[in-house]
């Protein structure tokens, strides 16, 4: 089916019910039409994998899909790619679709890599002459050397990914679907893949990207969908979607009225800087995005070395003081259930305008020990030299945790709740961060 040119994918009220194995009784009921007005899938208690999911994607945008295992992400991608049919609702797509779903799907394990290139590309609609024209670039992109002449059954998962990705992007599809596949590749190949994906976006390819990596979704995707047990719980800006996804992991204590960071005026509720200090003594007033298992809360935050209206200058010393409290009985139960150290602490993170974390520090990493049994409240001071950052808007995140660096539980995480502006004078920043360095002519 076709849809508007600006929307290559339109998903409307999609439901997917997986029917149980067909019994003789059910087959007879279907043949006779004896269902008493009920959906046939209900006769044996069909499993609802997706329920009333709707969205549409703009051309050239990257769309993230997030959710815990079993939330329906892969099912949705299979419906969009045409592998499965929806039980109800409709899917409209416009243009050639390429999909990286399960590694090895579409490959014959007994065929060599080259033979599978021809096989896979032909399934995707490429002619033999087109494959021959692009064969060299596909092999070069895959970087698997002489293994290209070996049967695919001998490949590692990483080699399989390299070959599959190389074939899928070679056809330059209008719609590209990726289901967690890039998590298999090494860091260097991942960088190569994302650069190629950026090239495809510039040419108008719409990308659907499933990942559990919140940082990746925030930095790479324009918008995102969050699924929870088959239901659509959020659709909107990628940064906000990552928060909503984390809220599904900690459902008992998240903030239900968290603002949309991308549409709300983030600086509207920031307290006024007095002198060189910014003091936040009413955390709820900031309406933060927060999640965690509970048992602790931030009482106040003070930043010294900040200029009006709320500017943090690069290269100058800053001091952040956080006051937080906890409920010992709740923390004790969490420690016992998760086998944690009796050490509670706070962490501070600076994120860019997309919510991508740039740097941070916490008491675990610095060796600060706070025994939750000896007190009910703590005041922690964090001093640091502000790096030279590109001018722009940033966010401060704060988290209260218990345990140690390798094994801890987030009691309360205030994600990107305090906006600040960073500015650097007298230092050129190339990229994100400028270094304080010297160069010497040794001749």
N, C-alpha and C positions, 0 to 999 in steps of 0.2 A: 504494500500500500504506500501511497505518497502522502507527504505533509508539506507544510509551508517550507519554502527554501531556507529560511533563516532558522528553522528548527528541524535538524536532521533526525531527531528522536523525540517522539511524543508518546508518553506512557499514560494511559487513562484508566483509572479505577481497576487496576490489575489485581486479580486474585488467583492464587494457585493452590489447588487441593490435590494432594497425592492420595489416590485411592488405594486401599489395601488390596492384597491379592484377591482375585475374583473367586468367589465361592459358587458352587452350583446353585445355591438358593438365590444369590444375588444375580447370577446370570439369567435365571428363570424370571426374576422380577423385572430385569431390564427388557427381556424379550416380550413379556406380557404387558409391560408398562404399569405394573402394579406397585406404585411407590407411595400411594396415599398422599400425594401432593408434596412429598419431600424430595429434596435433591438426592439423586441416586447415590452420590458420594457419602451421604449421611447414613445410609443403610448399615454400613460396616464401620462407621466412625472414621472418615477420611482425615488425613493430617493436613491442616491449613498451614502452608509454608509462607504464603504472602496474602495480605489482606488489604484491599483498597489503597494501592500505591499509585500515585500520580505525579508526574513532573514532565517538563519538556526541556530540551537542551539546545542552546544556541550554537550556531556554527562556529567552529574554531575555539570553543571553550573546553576546559578540562573539568570534568565532573567526578567528584569523589563519592564513593559509597562505603559507609562504615557501619559496623555492628559486630556484636559478639558472635562467636561461632554458633551456627544454628539460627541466625537471625533472618536468613533468606537472601543474603547477598549473591551467592553463586547461582541460586535459582533464578533470581531476577536477571542476571547477566545471560543465562542460558535462554531465557524467554526472549530477551532483546536480540540475541544473536540468531534466533530461529531454531534452536535445538529443542526447546520445549514450547508447548502451546499453553497460553493462559487458560484457566478454567473459566474466568469471567474477565471482562474488560478488554482493552485493545492495546496493541503496540503498533505504532506507525514509524517507519524508518525511511530515510531517503539517502540513497548512495550505497556504495560498496562497503561492506562490513568485514573487518578482520578481527579475530579474537584470539587472545592468549589466555585460555582457560586452564585446563589441566595440562601439565607438562607432558608432551609426547602425544597428545591427542592430535589425530590427523597424520601421524607418522606410522609407517610400517616398520616394525622393529627389525625385520630381516633385510630391508633395503638399506643401501648406503646413504650417507648424508646427501650426496648429489642427487641420487634417485628420489629421495624424499623431498628435495627442493622442487623438483619437477612435479611430483605428485601433489604436494601441498599447494604449490602455486597454481596448478591447474584447477584444484578445488576452489581456490579463491578467485577464479575467473581469468587468469593470465594465459595467454596463448603460448605455444612452445617458442615462438620467435621472441616474444617478450621476455620469457624466462632466460633464453640464451643471451639476450642483450644485457640482462641484469645479473647473470650468474656470477660473474667476477666480483661485482660489488657485494653480493650476498655472502659469498665465501670470505671475502676480505673483512666484512663486518663481523661475521661469526667468530673469526679468530680461533678456529679449532685445528688448524694445521692439517697434517696428513690424515687425521681422523675423519675428514670429510669423505674419504674413500672407504671407510669402515662401516659395518652395519650399525644402525642406530641403537640396537640392543646393548652395544658395548659402551655407550656414552654414559658419562656421569650426568647428574641432574643439571649441573652448571653448563655442560656442553649442550645438553638438550635445549636449555633456555636460549643459549646464544644462537643456535641454528633456528629455533622457532621464531624468535624475535626478529632475526635478520630477514626471514621470509615475509613475515607479516608487515613489516614497515617498508619493505621493498616495493610493495604494490601501491603504496601511498593511498590508503583507503580514506573514504569520507568519514567513516566511523571506526574507531579503534577501541577494542575492549580488552582490558588487562586485569586479570584476577590474581593478585598477590604474586604473580610470577617473578617479578623483578627482585623479590626478596631472596631468590636463590643465587643470583649472580654475585660476583665479587664487586668490591667498591669501584674499581676502575671501570669495569664493564657497565655498572649501574650508571656512572657518570656519562658514559658514552651513550647509553640508552636514553637518558633524560635530555641530553643535547639533541638527539635525533627526534625525540618527541616534541621538543620546542620548535624544531624546524617544521615538523608536520603541522603543529598548531598555527604557525605563521602562514602556512599554505591553506588553512581552512579545515583541517581535520578536527573532528570532535572526538574527545577522548573520555572514555569511562574508566575510572581507575579505582579498584578495590584495594584497600590496605588498612591494617591495624595501626600503622605508624602515623601518629598524629602530626609529628613534625613534617613528615613528607606530604601529607594532605594539606596542611596549612601553607607550605611553601610552593606546592605544585598546582593545586586545584583552585579554580575560581569559585565554584559552589560545591556543595556536598549534601548527600542524603544520609540520614541516620535511620537504621532499621533496628527494631527491638522485638524479637519473637514474631517476626513477620509483619509487624506493623510499622508504618511510617511515623516516626516521632519528631523528625525535624527535617526541613528543607530550606537551605539558605546559604549564606556566606560560609566558606570553608573554615575560617577561624572559629566561628561560633559553633559550627557542626562538631568540631573536635571536642569542644567542651560538653556538648549534649551527648556525645558518644561516651565520654568519661562518666557522665551522670548516670548512664544506663548500667555502668559497672558498680556504682555506689548509689543505688536507687533510694536507700532509706534516709539519706541526709543531704541531698543536693538542694540547691536553691531553685525553686520552681519559677521565680520571677526574674531570672537573670537577664540582663539587657542584651540586645544584639549589638556587639561591639562595632559592627561595620555600619550600622545605621544610626545608633544613638550618638549624641554629641558627647564624646568621651571626656572632654575637658570641662563640661558644664558643671560637674559636681566636685571638682577638685578644690580643696581649701586654698585660701589665699596664702602665699608665701609671706612670712613675717620676718623681716631682717634677711637672714640667709638660711631660714629653716622652714620646712614644709611639715606641718603636723596634721595627721589624720587620727582623730580621737573618737570618731564615730564610724566604725567600719561598715555597719549596716546602711549608713547613709550613702555610701558609695555603690550600694546594690551590686556586690561583686558576684562574678561567676565563681561558684565554689563547689567543691565536692570532697569526699573523704568518708571514712567510717564514723566520724564524730568523736566526741570526748575531749575536744580542745577547741579554742577559738582565739583569734587575734583581738586584742583590746585596743592597741594603738600603734601607730607607726610614725617615726620622726626621721626626716632626712635633713641633715646639716650640710651646708656647702652648696645650696641650690639658690638660684637667682630668680627674682620675679620675672614673668608670672610663674613659671615652674621649669626653669632651664638648668640642665646639668652640663657644665662646661667640661670639655675633654682636657685631660692633663692635670686636673686639680683634685685634691683630696676630698672624699665624701665620707660621711658617717651616717649609717642607717641604724636606728635603734628600734627594736621590735619588742613590744610587751604582749605576752600571751599567757593564757591560763588553761588549766585542764581539770578534769574530774578524775581523781585518783582511782576510784572503783572501776570506772569505765576503761581507763587506760590499763589497769591491772588485768582485766578480763581479756583485752585485746592481746596483751603480752603473753598471757597464758595460752590462749587459743593458737597464736601464731609462733610461739616459742621464740620470743624476741628478747633482746637485752633491755634492761630497765633504764633506758636512756632516752630522754625526750629532747627534741631540739627544733630549731627553726632554720629554714633555708630561704635565700633571696635570689631571684633570677631577674635578669633584664631581657626583654623580648623586643623584637622589631615591630613595625606597624602591622605585620601579618600574624603576630603572635609567635613567631619562630624564636626559640630561646637562643640568646647570644652568649651569655656567660652567667655564672652564679656561684654561690658559696653556701655552705651549710655547716652546722656544728659537728656532724659526723666526720666530714672531711678534714676539719681543722683540729679535731681532737678534743673539742669542748664536751664535757660530761655534765649532764643534768639528771639527777636521780629524781624521778617523778614522785617518789615516796617522801622525800625530804621537804618538799615545798609544793605549793599548788599554783604558783605563778612564777614567771621568770622575765627578766629584762635582758635582752641580748644585744650587744653592740657589734656592728660590722663596719670596719674601716677599710677603705681601698682607694687606690689612685684611679680616677675615672679614665678609661681609655679614650683615644681619639676616634669618635664615631662620626659617620656621615650625618650631616644635619638632617633632622626629621623628627617624627613622632615615635615614641617608644612606650613600652608598658613595663611596670614592675609586677612580678608575681611573687607571692610569699606562701610558704608551706610549713606546716607543723607536722612532724613525724616522730615515730618512736621505733627504736631498734638500733641498727647500725647501718653503715654505708652499703653493705652487701645484702642485708636482710632487714627491711623496715616496712612499716605500714603508714600510709598517709592518713593522719587524723583529720586534717583540714587543709585544703589546697585552694588558695584564692588566686584564680588564674587571671592575669592581665587586668587587675582591678584598679591600678593607679597609673594613669597616663602621665608621662613627662616628655619634655622636649630636650633633645641633645643638640649641642652646638659646639663647634670647634673653631677657635680663632687662631690664625697664624700657623695653621698646619693643614696641608693639603691631604685630604682623605681620598685614596683611590680604592674603590670597592666599598667594603663595609667598615673596616677598621684601619686607622693610620698608625704606623709604628713610630716610636721615638728612637731614631737611629742616627748614626754618623757615618759618613763615607770619607775615606782618606786616600789620597794619591800616594802610593808607596814608591813611585819612581823618584 
